[in-house]
Amino acid sequence: MPFARVLAAIQGYFSATPEGLSDRELRLHVMARGGYPLALITHVAFVFVFYEIGHVPLVWFNIASVVIWGWAVWISSFRNRFSYLSYVLCVLVEIPLHGVVATLYFGVEPAFFLYIVNTVVTGMIMPFISRLLRILMAGFYVFIMAASGVWVLINGALTPLDPTLNLVFFAVNAVCLTLVMGMCMGLYEWAATTAEQGLLDSRRRTELANQSLENVSRQLAKYISPQLYQAILRGDQEVRVESKRKKLTVFFSDIVGFTETTDQLQSEELTALLNEYLTEMSRIAQEHGANLDKFIGDAIVLYFGDPDTLGVKQDALQAVRMAIAMQRRMYELRQRWLDQGLERPFEMRIGINTGYCTVGNFGSEDRMDYTIIGGEVNLAARLESAAESGGILLAHETWSLVRDTVLAEPVGEISVKGFAKPVRTYRVAGLYDGLAENGQIIHHRDDAISLTINRALLKDGKRQEIVALLRSALKDLGAGKGQAEGD
């Protein structure tokens, strides 16, 4: 089927459009890929015509036109690029200039005015109007061109021309240009429709691909932390095997007696409870900006300070605030699980440590995991194991960073494998502000004074000791005031 192959080749030629064009630019580009080669051929023919006639200036003028149209063909057809510059030079400059030069050399002839006016107007309007109006305008233009040629043939040019030239211009304007314009407009409509449909199909495929990619991205995002996911999207995190040293606050938690509890539950009940627990804790972690490292069965590993950080002190404080919020939520879940008939509902314990860790991608080039390693990570895990049920245990450095905001009581020292010296630990009682509001402590702190009294630890002897201490402080303050007044 030679005709089918030719038609497919033509369709492929006009469908090969650059990416990112608007609808109007697409029409202009299609018109350029169809019209520029025809114009180039026409101007090459004019070079030979005027050479035979003996009009040397017009030979050179048409040679210059061939250069312009040849450059435009190279841009639009060979490089397949859209260019406003070639459109302006060819349609808005060369065509009307051609009509002006022809008028100056041969006198007034209707077709020359059509070059100056109709072609420019048509080229400026047709790509931006509806298909019906384009067809009507093309038909009108072809009719005017044919009529002008016939008029010149019957009546002669307004300025008399050589009879041979009259015949040449009739053949060009009334016959050749009419047929060419008709064919060009039909080809243009077909090509524009084909290209636009191809563009719509391409956009539809792109949209479907984007939707599919977005859906896959949402699914994959559930396997990594939101912070890491956003860092990869922003380009801040390279997906390659590499690591770095950073000071992080590491959080470990697990369920106390999880193995014993699982023996009493059916697998469906265990799965539902565990997923509810992990979902609630993950939500709180996300609210506080934690980076979820992994789930290990019932255990949760989180850290603060990478890829985004609020500063070492604020990261540590956020970790402790998060741990307190988790224990509060865990208490609510326990009450609900008890009401549902669970005999031994989950209890959680937490360990938090701050120190330098190695963080980054570990694994192979084909499969890697973004995680944290190091002695400080191991210490956080040991603290979690040493914490009491429902408790939060801090290492000394974490406590030193949060002690202005968090009430934590010294527990003692624990020996940890890999650490030469015992580690000092602190049990979190709560935030000063929250405990003070509940009446559990008396707390005040500013530049001049720091006062914290834990009501739960006030026994009779201790109470009297504190009262005596406060009276002594008031006496000293009074003496200091009198001395200042005497001075």
C-alpha positions in Angstrom: 0.0 0.0 0.0 2.3 2.8 -1.2 -0.4 5.5 -0.6 -0.9 4.3 2.9 2.8 4.5 3.6 3.0 8.0 2.1 0.1 9.1 4.2 1.6 7.6 7.4 4.9 9.3 6.6 3.2 12.7 6.2 1.2 12.1 9.4 4.4 11.2 11.2 6.1 14.3 9.9 3.4 16.6 11.1 2.9 14.7 14.4 6.6 15.1 15.4 6.2 18.3 17.4 8.4 19.7 20.2 7.4 19.2 23.8 5.8 21.9 25.9 4.0 23.9 23.1 0.7 25.6 23.7 -2.2 24.9 21.4 -1.6 28.0 19.4 2.2 27.4 19.1 1.4 23.9 18.0 -0.8 25.2 15.1 1.9 27.7 14.1 4.5 25.0 14.1 2.4 22.7 12.0 1.7 25.5 9.6 5.5 26.2 9.4 6.4 22.6 8.7 3.9 22.5 5.9 4.1 26.1 4.5 7.9 26.9 4.8 9.0 24.1 2.5 6.4 25.1 -0.2 7.4 28.7 0.1 11.1 27.7 -0.3 10.3 25.8 -3.4 8.3 28.7 -4.8 11.1 31.2 -4.2 13.6 28.9 -5.8 11.4 28.8 -8.8 11.1 32.6 -8.8 14.9 32.8 -9.0 14.9 30.9 -12.3 11.8 32.8 -13.6 13.3 36.2 -13.0 16.6 35.1 -14.3 15.0 34.0 -17.6 13.0 37.3 -17.7 16.2 39.2 -17.1 15.3 41.0 -13.9 18.6 40.7 -12.1 17.6 42.7 -8.9 14.7 40.4 -8.4 16.9 37.4 -8.9 19.1 38.6 -6.0 16.0 39.5 -4.0 14.6 36.0 -4.4 18.0 34.5 -3.6 17.9 36.4 -0.3 14.3 35.1 0.2 15.5 31.6 -0.4 18.1 32.0 2.3 15.5 33.2 4.8 13.0 30.5 3.9 15.8 27.9 3.9 16.8 28.9 7.4 13.2 28.7 8.5 12.8 25.2 7.0 16.0 24.1 8.7 14.7 25.3 12.1 11.1 23.9 11.8 11.6 20.8 9.6 15.1 19.5 10.3 15.6 20.5 13.9 11.9 20.3 14.7 11.9 23.4 16.8 9.3 26.1 17.2 10.6 29.6 16.5 8.7 32.9 16.7 11.7 34.6 15.0 11.3 32.5 11.8 7.6 33.1 11.8 8.1 36.9 12.0 10.8 37.0 9.4 9.0 34.9 6.9 5.3 35.6 7.3 5.3 39.2 8.6 8.4 40.5 6.8 9.4 38.6 3.7 5.9 38.0 2.2 4.7 41.6 2.4 8.1 42.8 1.3 7.9 40.5 -1.7 4.6 42.1 -2.6 6.0 45.6 -2.3 9.1 44.8 -4.4 6.9 43.2 -7.1 4.7 46.3 -7.2 7.7 48.6 -7.5 9.1 46.6 -10.5 5.9 45.5 -12.3 3.3 48.0 -11.3 0.0 47.6 -9.5 -1.5 44.2 -9.7 -4.2 42.8 -7.4 -2.3 39.7 -6.4 0.5 41.8 -5.1 -1.8 43.5 -2.6 -2.9 40.0 -1.6 0.7 39.2 -0.8 0.9 42.4 1.4 -2.4 42.2 3.1 -4.2 38.8 2.9 -1.2 36.6 3.6 -0.1 38.5 6.6 -3.6 38.8 8.0 -4.2 35.1 7.3 -0.9 34.1 8.9 -1.7 36.2 12.0 -5.3 35.2 12.4 -5.8 31.6 11.2 -3.7 29.8 13.8 -5.9 31.4 16.6 -9.4 30.9 15.3 -11.8 28.0 15.2 -11.6 25.3 12.5 -14.8 26.5 10.7 -13.5 30.0 10.5 -10.1 28.8 9.2 -11.8 26.9 6.4 -14.0 29.9 5.5 -11.1 32.2 5.5 -9.0 29.8 3.4 -11.8 29.4 0.8 -12.2 33.2 0.6 -8.5 33.7 0.2 -8.3 31.1 -2.6 -11.3 32.6 -4.3 -9.8 36.1 -4.2 -6.4 34.9 -5.6 -8.1 33.1 -8.5 -10.4 36.1 -9.2 -7.4 38.5 -9.2 -5.5 36.3 -11.7 -8.5 36.0 -14.0 -9.1 39.8 -13.8 -5.5 40.5 -14.8 -5.7 38.0 -17.7 -8.9 39.6 -19.0 -8.2 43.3 -18.3 -4.5 43.5 -17.9 -2.6 44.9 -15.0 -3.5 48.3 -13.6 0.0 49.2 -14.7 0.5 47.4 -18.1 3.0 44.6 -18.0 4.7 42.6 -20.7 2.2 40.0 -22.2 4.6 37.2 -21.2 4.6 38.5 -17.6 0.8 38.7 -17.6 0.7 35.1 -18.6 3.3 34.1 -16.0 1.4 36.0 -13.2 -1.9 34.5 -14.3 -0.4 31.0 -14.2 1.1 31.7 -10.8 -1.7 33.6 -9.1 -4.8 32.2 -10.7 -3.7 28.6 -11.2 -0.6 27.6 -9.2 -1.2 29.6 -6.0 -4.9 28.8 -6.0 -4.2 25.1 -6.2 -1.3 25.2 -3.8 -3.3 27.3 -1.3 -6.2 24.9 -1.5 -3.9 21.9 -1.0 -2.0 23.7 1.7 -5.1 24.6 3.7 -6.5 21.1 3.4 -3.1 19.7 4.4 -2.8 22.2 7.2 -6.2 21.4 8.6 -5.5 17.7 8.4 -2.0 18.1 9.9 -3.2 20.5 12.7 -6.0 18.1 13.6 -3.6 15.2 13.6 -1.0 17.0 15.7 -3.6 18.4 18.1 -5.1 14.9 18.6 -1.6 13.6 19.1 -0.9 16.3 21.6 -4.2 15.5 23.4 -3.3 11.8 23.4 0.2 12.6 24.6 -1.2 14.8 27.4 -3.7 12.1 28.3 -0.9 9.5 28.5 1.2 11.9 30.5 -1.6 12.5 32.9 -2.3 8.8 33.3 1.5 8.2 33.8 1.6 11.0 36.4 -1.4 9.6 38.2 0.2 6.2 38.2 3.5 7.6 39.4 1.7 9.7 42.0 -0.1 6.6 43.2 3.1 4.5 43.3 4.9 7.4 45.1 2.1 7.5 47.8 2.5 3.8 48.2 6.3 3.9 48.4 6.1 6.8 50.8 4.5 4.5 53.4 7.8 2.5 53.6 10.0 5.5 54.5 9.7 8.4 56.8 7.9 11.6 55.6 11.1 13.6 56.2 13.3 11.4 54.2 10.6 11.2 51.4 10.4 15.0 51.2 14.2 15.3 51.2 14.5 12.9 48.3 11.8 14.8 46.4 13.5 18.2 47.0 16.8 16.7 45.8 18.5 17.2 49.2 19.1 13.5 49.7 20.9 11.3 47.1 19.8 7.7 46.8 23.2 6.1 47.0 25.3 4.3 49.6 26.8 7.0 51.8 26.7 8.1 55.4 27.6 10.9 57.7 28.1 11.6 61.4 25.5 13.8 63.2 24.4 14.4 66.7 20.9 12.8 67.0 18.4 12.1 69.7 17.5 8.4 69.4 14.2 6.9 70.7 13.5 3.2 71.3 10.2 1.8 72.6 8.6 -1.6 72.9 5.8 -3.4 74.6 6.5 -4.9 78.0 5.8 -8.7 78.1 4.8 -8.8 74.4 5.6 -12.5 74.0 3.4 -13.5 77.0 0.6 -11.3 75.8 0.6 -12.8 72.3 0.2 -16.3 73.7 -3.2 -15.2 75.0 -4.5 -13.7 71.8 -5.7 -15.1 68.5 -3.6 -13.9 65.5 -6.4 -11.7 64.2 -6.8 -10.0 67.5 -3.1 -9.5 67.9 -2.7 -8.1 64.4 -5.6 -5.6 65.0 -4.2 -4.5 68.4 -0.6 -4.2 67.2 -1.6 -2.2 64.1 -3.7 0.1 66.2 -0.9 0.7 68.6 1.7 1.3 65.9 -0.7 3.6 64.0 -1.4 5.7 67.0 2.3 6.0 68.0 3.3 6.8 64.4 0.8 9.6 64.2 2.2 11.2 67.4 5.7 10.7 66.0 4.8 12.5 62.8 3.2 15.4 64.7 6.4 15.9 66.6 8.7 15.7 63.6 10.3 12.4 64.3 12.0 10.4 61.6 10.7 6.8 61.7 13.6 4.5 61.3 11.9 1.1 61.5 9.4 -1.2 63.2 10.9 -4.3 64.7 7.9 -6.4 65.7 6.4 -4.4 68.6 9.4 -2.1 68.9 9.6 1.4 67.4 12.9 3.1 66.5 12.8 6.9 65.9 15.3 9.7 65.8 15.5 13.5 65.6 18.1 15.6 63.9 18.2 14.2 60.4 17.5 15.0 57.6 16.0 18.2 59.2 17.0 19.5 62.6 15.7 22.2 65.0 19.0 22.2 66.9 20.4 19.6 69.3 18.6 20.9 72.3 15.2 21.4 70.6 15.5 17.9 69.0 16.0 16.3 72.4 13.1 18.3 73.8 10.8 17.2 71.0 11.8 13.6 71.6 10.8 13.8 75.2 7.6 15.7 74.5 6.7 13.0 72.0 7.5 10.2 74.5 5.2 11.8 77.1 2.4 12.2 74.5 2.8 8.5 73.5 2.5 7.3 77.1 -0.6 9.4 77.6 -2.1 8.0 74.5 -1.1 4.5 75.6 -2.9 5.0 78.9 -6.1 5.9 76.9 -5.7 2.8 74.7 -5.2 0.6 77.7 -8.4 1.7 79.2 -10.3 1.1 76.0 -8.7 -2.3 75.6 -9.7 -3.2 79.1 -13.3 -2.3 78.4 -13.1 -4.5 75.3 -12.2 -7.5 77.5 -8.4 -7.7 77.0 -7.0 -9.2 80.2 -3.5 -7.9 79.8 -3.4 -4.8 77.6 -0.2 -3.5 76.2 2.2 -1.4 78.3 5.0 0.5 76.7 8.5 1.5 77.9 10.8 4.1 76.3 14.5 4.8 76.2 16.0 8.1 74.8 19.6 9.0 74.3 21.5 11.9 72.6 24.9 11.5 70.9 26.8 11.2 67.7 25.6 8.5 65.4 26.3 7.4 61.8 23.3 8.1 59.6 22.8 7.4 55.9 22.2 4.7 53.3 23.5 1.3 54.1 23.4 -1.8 51.9 24.1 -2.3 48.2 23.6 -0.1 45.1 20.5 -2.2 44.3 19.0 -2.4 47.8 19.7 0.0 50.6 18.2 1.2 53.9 18.4 4.7 55.4 19.1 4.1 59.0 21.3 4.9 62.1 24.1 2.9 63.7 26.6 3.4 66.5 27.1 3.1 70.2 24.7 5.8 71.0 21.9 3.9 69.2 22.8 0.8 71.2 22.6 2.8 74.4 19.1 4.0 73.6 18.0 0.4 73.1 19.6 -0.6 76.4 17.8 2.3 78.2 14.5 1.1 76.8 15.1 -2.4 78.1 16.0 -0.9 81.6 12.9 1.4 81.7 9.9 0.4 83.9 6.5 -0.3 82.4 4.9 2.9 81.4 8.2 4.8 82.0 10.6 7.0 80.0 14.3 6.6 80.8 16.8 9.2 79.7 20.6 9.2 79.4 22.5 12.0 81.1 23.2 14.1 78.0 19.5 14.1 77.0 18.5 15.0 80.5 21.0 17.9 80.5 19.5 19.3 77.3 15.9 19.2 78.6 16.1 19.7 82.3 14.9 23.3 82.1 11.6 22.1 80.7 11.3 18.4 81.8 11.2 17.1 85.4 13.3 13.9 85.5 14.4 12.1 88.6 17.8 10.4 89.0 17.4 6.6 88.9 21.0 5.4 89.1 23.7 4.1 86.9 23.4 1.1 84.6 26.2 -0.9 83.0 26.0 -1.2 79.2 27.9 -3.5 77.0 30.3 -1.5 74.9 30.6 1.4 77.4 33.5 1.4 79.8 31.7 3.5 82.5 28.2 3.0 83.9 25.6 5.3 82.4 23.6 7.7 84.6 19.9 7.6 83.9 16.9 9.7 84.7 13.2 8.8 84.8 10.8 11.3 83.3 8.1 12.6 85.5 6.6 15.1 83.1 6.8 18.6 81.8 7.1 21.3 84.4 4.2 23.3 83.1 1.9 20.4 82.9 2.8 19.1 86.4 2.4 22.6 87.9 -1.0 23.0 86.4 -2.1 19.7 87.8 -0.8 20.7 91.3 1.8 17.9 91.3 4.7 20.2 91.7 5.5 23.8 92.6 7.8 25.2 89.9 9.2 28.6 89.1 12.2 29.5 87.0 13.7 32.8 85.8 17.1 34.4 85.6 17.2 35.0 89.4 15.6 31.8 90.8 14.9 28.2 90.1 12.5 26.5 92.4 10.9 23.0 92.0 9.1 21.2 94.7 7.7 17.7 94.0 4.6 17.3 96.2 4.6 13.5 95.7 8.0 13.3 97.6 7.0 15.5 100.5 6.9 13.4 103.6 6.6 14.9 107.1 10.3 15.2 107.8 11.1 16.4 104.3 8.2 18.9 104.4 9.5 20.5 107.6 13.0 20.6 106.1 11.8 22.5 103.0 9.8 24.9 105.0 12.8 25.7 107.2 14.9 26.2 104.1 12.4 28.6 102.5 12.2 30.6 105.7 15.9 30.9 105.8 16.0 32.1 102.2 13.3 34.6 103.0 15.3 35.8 106.0 18.4 36.2 103.9 16.5 38.1 101.3 15.0 40.4 103.9 18.5 41.1 105.4 19.8 41.8 102.0 17.0 44.2 101.4 17.7 46.1 104.6 21.4 46.2 104.0 20.7 47.6 100.5 18.4 50.3 102.0 21.0 51.2 104.7 23.7 51.6 102.0 
